[in-house]
Amino acid sequence: QQQVKQSPQSLIVQKGGIPIINCAYENTAFDYFPWYQQFPGKGPALLIAIRPDVSEKKEGRFTISFNKSAKQFSLHIMDSQPGDSATYFCAASTASKLTFGTGTRLQVTL
Amino acid sequence: DSGVTQTPKHLITATGQRVTLRCSPRSGDLSVYWYQQSLDQGLQFLIQYYNGEERAKGNILERFSAQQFPDLHSELNLSSLELGDSALYFCASGLAADGEQFFGPGTRLTVL
C-alpha cells in the first residue's frame, strides 16, 4: 500500500515536445506529492509539488495534474529542452516519509 | 545548489568495516532525512530526525544508525558493511517536520 507506481520507465521526445510522466498510488493517507529531477551524479532536486486539495499546479514550464478520485498524478513539461534530459521521480508523502516512484529517464533530442 | 552539504563525496571500504557519513542541513532547517539509492531498490527512506530527535523510521537496517547533533548536523553510521550496502546515500533537509525536502549531493559508498 506504500508503493508509488511510475511510468514510463524511459521517454524520448523532440525539443519543444511535451513529455508526460504518470504516477499512481494506493495509500489515501498520502498528503503531499512532489516531483524531483535528478542529473547523473547529483542529488534529486525538488521541481514542483502539490497537495490533494488542488487539481493542477503550474510552475514555469512544469505542470502537475492531480486526480484524487483516481489516485493518479502526472508531470507535464512544456516546450521541453535538451537541458531537461534527466531522470524524474514522483513521490508521495505521509507524516514526512517520502515514498518514491521508480523514476523515468527522459531524453530530449534536438 | 540546495544548500545541503554531505561528506565525503566518495567512500571505498571493505566488507565488515564501519563508516560514518556526515550531513549539514540548509541554514535554519530542523529536519534531516537519510535516503539510500541503489539500482535495484531505487530511492528508499531510511530515517528522519527533527531538532535532534528521531521522528520517523523507514527501511533502515539494524546495522545502520543515525543521530542529529545540537548544531543540527547529522551522521549516518553504517557498520558490518556488506557488498549490498554499496549505494548512493543522500541526506535531505527541511524546515518543518514534514513538507519540502531538499537533497544534498550524496555520498557514493562502495564496499569491496
Interface residues (C-beta under 8 A of the other chain):
Chain A: Y32 P34 Y36 K42 G43 P44 A45 L46 A49 F89 S93 A95 S96 K97 L98 T99 F100 G101 T102 G103
Chain B: S2 V4 S31 Y33 Y35 G42 L43 Q44 F45 Q48 R55 A56 G58 F90 A92 G94 A97 D98 G99 E100 Q101 F102 F103 G104 P105 G106
